[in-house]
Amino acid sequence: MGIMNYRASVLGAIFHIGNRPGGGTRITCDWTPATSKKKVTTNAS
């Protein structure tokens, strides 16, 4: 998980690990491209 956090920070993204409702783990990486105001979220469940 450390490398995923590092790579997200290099891109200027926010990496987060948390609980999923009903059990399990949610991993998210939120990144806003410099040329866009649209937020991009990637979820790995």
FENHU-V117612 format. One line per field, one symbol per residue. ss: DSSP state (h for helix, s for strand, l for the rest). psi: psi as a letter, one per 40 degrees, with the letter a starting at -180 (. if undefined). A space follows every 50 residues. Layout:
ss=???
psi=???
This chain:
ss=lhhhhhhhhhhllsssssslllllssssssssllllllssssssl
psi=ddddddddddefihhihaiiheiaihhihhhhideiehhhhhhh.
